[in-house]
Amino acid sequence: MATITYRQLDANGDPIWGQGQANFLSDLAAVAQAIGTRLKLLQGEWWENLNTGTPIFQSMLGVGGSGKRPNAIALLITQRILTTPYVEGVSNVATSYNPATRAFQFSCQVETQFGTITVTNQPPASQTAPLKQSAMGTAAALVSNWNAAVWDDFRWG
C-alpha cells in the first residue's frame, strides 16, 4: 500500500482526470511531483499563506550573480526542497551561472524515504552548457521540468 498519493498533473500543471487509479502517483513519484509543485509555488502567491513559496521575487531576481550569490540562491532552493514531506536529505548540489546570458542552473540529488530523485532546472542549451547528471527515472522526470512554469526566463537583472 502506498504511503503518499498525489493526483498526477499534466505538462501544464493541471490535474489529470478520468482514468481512475492511473491518475494518481504514489511514493517516489508523488514526492517528485510534490517537490516540483513546491518549487513552482511563488512566495506570496497562495492566498491562505502569503509567506509560503519560493522567494523568487523577494530574494532572487534583480540581484547580481557574482560572488557568493549563486550559493545563496542554491541554499534557498535546497531549503524549499528539504521542507517537502518524505524528503530526508539533499546532496550533490551543483550550480552554474552564465554572466553573458544571466542564466542560473541548479541540480541536486534528493534522498527520500522511497529512493533518490534528481532535481534540475536545466535551461535551454542556447543559454548555458548543461550540468552533467545521472540518468533520470520517471519520478525524476516529473521534477526536472520545474522550470517550465517559472524558471525558463529566470535571469538576474
N, C-alpha and C positions, 0 to 999 in steps of 0.2 A: 504494500500500500504506500502511496506517495506521502511524503512528509509535507511538501508545499505544492500547491497547484495554482497556476495563473491562467487566465483566459489568454490565448495566443493573440498577438497583434499582427496586422499585416504590414507591408512595407511603408504604408502611410501612417502607421501608429493607431489604426482603427481596430476595434475588436472583431475577431472572426466569429461568425455565427453559422448555424445550420448543419453542422457535421457532428453533433453530439460530443462525445469524449475526445474526438480528434481535434476539437477546437481548444483543448487545454494542454498546457505544458506542466511538467512536474519535475521536482528535484533540480538537477543541474540546469536544465533548460529554463526552468522557471526562475531560478536565481539569476541566470544570464539576462533574461528579459527584465527582471527587477532592477538590475544594475543599469541596464540601458535606459529604462524609463526614469530612474532616479537622476541620471546624468543629464537627460534631456529636460527635466523639470527645472525651469529657471527660478532663482530666488525672487520672491515677490509675485509669482505667477498664480499660486494656489490660494484662492480666497480664504480658505479655512485656516491657513498658517502661512502668513506672508514671509516668515523668517526661514522657511524650509526651501531647499532648492540649491542648484549650483550657482554660485555668485559670479556669473559671467560679467554682468554689467557693473556690479558692485566692486569686484576685486580683480578682474582680469583684463577686460578691454580698456583701451585708451592709455595703457602704461607701456613704457619701453621694454623691449625684450632683451636688453643687455644685462650683463652681470648675473645675479642670482635669481632674477625674476622668473625664468622658466622653472626653476626648482620650487619656488613658492607656489606657482600655479599647479605644478605636479602634486604638491602636497595638498592643495585644496581638492583636487580631483580624487586623490587617494583617500582622503578623509571621507569624502562623499561615498566612495565605494565601500569603505570599511563599515559604514553605518547601515549597510544593506543587510537585511535578515539572512542568516545562514552563511555569511562571509566570515571566514576565520582569519584571513591574512592577505596581504598584498606583497608580492616580491618582483624582482627583476624590472623595476620601474625604469623606463628609458624615455628621454625627451630629446627633442631636437628643435632648433629654432632657425629658420632661414631669414636673415635680416633683409635680403633682397625682395622676398615676397611677403615677409612678415607672417609666415605660416608657422604655427606651433604644432608639433606632433607629440603624441603621448602613447605609450604602450606599457602594459604590465601583465603579470600573471596573478590571478586571483584564486586563492585557495578557499574552497567552500566545504561544507560538510559532505558534499556529494562528488567532489572532484575539482579539477583545475580548469579555469576559463582564461582565455587570452582576451584582454580588453585593449582596443586601439581606436584612435580617431584618424586613421590614415587619410591624409588629404590627397587630392588628385595628384598623379605623378608630375604634372606640369608645375606644381608648387614646390615640391621638395622630394628628395630621394626617400623612398620608404624605408622604415626600420626593418631589420631582419626579425622575423618572428617564426615561431613553430607552426606546424600545420594546425589549422583550426577545425574543430568539430562543429557539429550542429549548434550546440549551446554557445560556443564562442562566436559563431557567425551572427547570432542574434545581437551580440554586444558590439561586434566590430562596426556596425553601421550606426553607432550612437551619434556620429557626426552628421547624419543625413538631415536631421531637422534643424540643427542649430550650428553645428561646428563647421560646415562646409565653407562658410565665409568668416571663420574665426581668425581674426588678424589683430595684431596690436597696432594701435594708432600712433 
